[in-house]
Amino acid sequence: MLIELAVLFLVLALVAYVLGARSIAGFSMNIAKWLIIIFVIVAIVAFIL
């Protein structure tokens, strides 16, 4: 679920960038980055436990 949200925000950022909304694109990329980081941390914890 986290990775799906990250991809959704990445696509939203790309569309916003193409349409010229640079601030929305940056914000969406920031959210996507944090979702991927959280996903990786949860995956590592799940593999360890």
C-alpha positions as CSV (number, residue, x, y, z in Angstrom):
1,M,0.0,0.0,0.0
2,L,2.8,2.4,0.8
3,I,4.6,1.7,-2.5
4,E,1.3,2.3,-4.4
5,L,0.8,5.7,-2.7
6,A,4.4,6.6,-3.5
7,V,3.9,5.8,-7.2
8,L,0.7,7.8,-7.2
9,F,2.4,10.8,-5.7
10,L,5.3,10.4,-8.2
11,V,2.9,10.4,-11.1
12,L,1.1,13.4,-9.6
13,A,4.4,15.2,-9.4
14,L,5.3,14.4,-13.0
15,V,2.0,15.7,-14.2
16,A,2.2,18.8,-12.1
17,Y,5.7,19.4,-13.4
18,V,4.6,19.1,-17.0
19,L,1.7,21.5,-16.4
20,G,4.0,24.0,-14.8
21,A,2.9,23.7,-11.1
22,R,6.5,23.5,-9.8
23,S,5.6,23.9,-6.1
24,I,3.0,21.2,-6.2
25,A,5.4,18.9,-8.1
26,G,8.1,19.5,-5.4
27,F,5.7,18.8,-2.6
28,S,4.4,15.6,-4.2
29,M,8.0,14.4,-4.8
30,N,8.8,15.1,-1.1
31,I,5.8,13.0,0.0
32,A,6.7,10.2,-2.5
33,K,10.3,10.2,-1.2
34,W,9.2,9.9,2.5
35,L,6.7,7.1,1.6
36,I,9.4,5.1,-0.1
37,I,11.7,5.6,2.9
38,I,9.0,4.4,5.3
39,F,8.3,1.5,3.0
40,V,12.0,0.4,3.0
41,I,12.2,0.8,6.8
42,V,9.1,-1.3,7.3
43,A,10.3,-3.9,4.8
44,I,13.7,-4.2,6.6
45,V,12.0,-4.6,10.0
46,A,9.6,-7.2,8.6
47,F,12.5,-9.2,7.2
48,I,14.5,-9.0,10.5
49,L,11.5,-10.1,12.6
